[in-house]
Amino acid sequence: MSAHHPGLPIRIELLDRKRHDRVGFSCGVSALDAYLQRQAAQDMEKRAAVVYVAVMESPAIAGYYTLSQFSIELVRLPETVAKKLARYPVVSATLLGRLAVSSVWKGQRLGETLLFDALRRSLAQSAHIASAGVVVDAKDKQAAAFYQRYGFSSILDADHRLFLPMMAIQQMF
Ligand SMILES: CC(C)(COP(=O)(O)OP(=O)(O)OC[C@H]1O[C@@H](n2cnc3c(N)ncnc32)[C@H](O)[C@@H]1OP(=O)(O)O)[C@@H](O)C(=O)NCCC(=O)NCCS
């Protein structure tokens, strides 16, 4: 699997309120647009999340995702996943809190490119600060289906929250 679409000259960089046009971003899900417009930069400043943006033609934002540290109770993971992890009641994880692609760029593999970038980054980071896997919060069933294509499995008792073990991510790259 390739992380970058050969036809798309994208850069993925840290959100910078001075350089990126947050207001012009529209992905069709108002909560995800509003987050980028009103909260993302503040979350970065307050260390709640790191926000990465995909840029084709500056200052427009073609897509974005967020990463934070997270933890999850082992009992919430499917048994097939949990049995391969260390037997602690709570395991550390990386949260892919939000991921969205601008309506302009939908269907051109940018979602996949952003997802792979987030997974690669999470894997690299886990060599320094351990993380047993990536948790993703999908906004609905349709979005959850996108993540299931890449091997994410549902977490018990959580609406559209999914998990992919770091060992599986390591095998992807
Ligand atoms: C979901 C989203 C990120 C997909 O981005 P995208 O750039 O359009 O998707 P891609 O072109 O990278 O698609 C990669 C593959 O996933 C499939 N796919 C895309 N969206 C899908 C969905 N909702 N369900 C199932 N599969 C999906 C594509 O058909 C493609 O499949 P293929 O390999 O057979 O060609 C994008 O549509 C989006 O931003 N939606 C609104 C916000 C959202 O739902 N975010 C996710 C939850 S927070």
The ligand as an ORCA input file, in Angstrom:
! r2SCAN-3c Opt
* xyz 0 1
  C     -14.411      9.437      4.965
  C     -13.408     10.318      4.190
  C     -12.295     10.719      5.124
  C     -12.872      9.535      2.992
  O     -11.930     10.331      2.284
  P     -11.731     10.215      0.720
  O     -10.491     10.950      0.358
  O     -12.976     10.596      0.008
  O     -11.520      8.634      0.551
  P     -10.432      7.893     -0.341
  O     -10.512      8.388     -1.742
  O      -9.095      7.935      0.315
  O     -11.011      6.403     -0.275
  C     -10.205      5.267     -0.059
  C     -11.111      4.042     -0.174
  O     -12.106      4.086      0.876
  C     -13.424      4.058      0.325
  N     -14.302      4.913      1.140
  C     -14.326      6.259      1.203
  N     -15.254      6.667      2.089
  C     -15.837      5.541      2.579
  C     -16.861      5.291      3.527
  N     -17.498      6.284      4.164
  N     -17.197      4.008      3.781
  C     -16.570      2.972      3.170
  N     -15.587      3.154      2.278
  C     -15.227      4.417      1.980
  C     -13.256      4.563     -1.103
  O     -14.286      4.078     -1.935
  C     -11.899      3.985     -1.477
  O     -12.077      2.618     -1.806
  P     -11.275      1.810     -2.994
  O      -9.935      1.484     -2.373
  O     -12.110      0.615     -3.225
  O     -11.161      2.746     -4.151
  C     -14.104     11.576      3.605
  O     -15.177     11.185      2.806
  C     -14.604     12.596      4.631
  O     -13.874     13.522      4.995
  N     -15.867     12.477      5.076
  C     -16.454     13.403      6.012
  C     -15.816     13.304      7.367
  C     -15.753     11.902      7.865
  O     -16.677     11.114      7.725
  N     -14.613     11.590      8.542
  C     -14.340     10.289      9.085
  C     -14.820     10.159     10.510
  S     -14.258     11.325     11.673
*
